[in-house]
């Protein structure tokens, strides 16, 4: 029986998205024009390199690595996730928060 905390299905889905046949998602990362925070769990080995790549390709992106967390960072370490996301959101320009 698979536990609801087993993120293997999510991992497979994300891998499929990141390995699209036409690489469209990967190729447009430099075109993202909004503030971006890349959040990854320190124990999410399959996605550590991908998170580095995304943070490097998205202009101005920030990256947060959450210790003792896998792919489901918000479930594995909810307070650490909040502690990473809230300062990012608080630092957004007021205009970016509307709409």
N, C-alpha and C positions, 0 to 999 in steps of 0.2 A: 504494500500500500504506500502511495506517495503522500508525504506530508504537505500541508499547505505552505510550509516553509521551504520546501524543495523547489529551488528556482531553476531546475534543469530545463524545463519547458521554455521559460523566459530566456535562458541563455541560448538555447537552440534558435529561438525566434530572432533574437538580436544578432546572432551570428549570420543568420540568413539575410537580415537587412544589411549588415555590413559587407556582405559578400555578394551583393547584387550583380547580376550578369553584366549590367552596363556601367557600374560604378558611379552612377549619377549622384548618389548621396555624398560619397566621398569627394567627388570632383567639385561640388558646389560649396563645400565648407568655407573656402575663402570669401564667398559672396555673402555670408551671414553678416548682417549689419546691426544686429541687436546685441546687447550685453549677454554673455554666455558664461555659465558656470558648469564645468565638467566635474561631476561627482563620481568617484570610483572607490570601491572598497579595496583596502590594501591586500586582502586575500582573494581578490577577483582576478587571478592570474591570466585568464584568457583575454581580459579587457584592459589590462594595465597599459600595454603598448598602444592599443587603440585610443585610450584616453589621452596618452601623450601626443599622439598624432592629431587628434581633434583639437586639443588645446593649442598646439603649434599652428594649425591651419586656420582656425577661426580667429579673425582679427580681435585682439584685446581680450581673448577668453582667459578666464581664470580656472584653475584646477584645484580641487580639494580631494585629498586622499584620506579616507576614513579608516583608522586602525581597527583591527578585529572585526572587519566587515567583508562580506562577499559581494555578490552581485546585487542583492536586495539591501542596499545600505540603509535605507529608511526603516527597514524591518529589523535588520541585525543590530544597528546602533542608532535608534531613533533620536536620541538627544544629540549625539554628535552630528547627525544629519542636519537637525534644526540649527545647531551651533554653526554649521558651515553655510547654510542657505540664508538664514536671516540677515547676517551682516552683508551678504552679497545683495540681497533685496533692498536693505536699508541704504546701501551705497548707490543705488540707481538714481539717476536724475529724476526729479518729480515728473517730468513729461513722459518718461519711459514707463511710469507706473500707471498711467491713464490709458485706457483703450485697450 
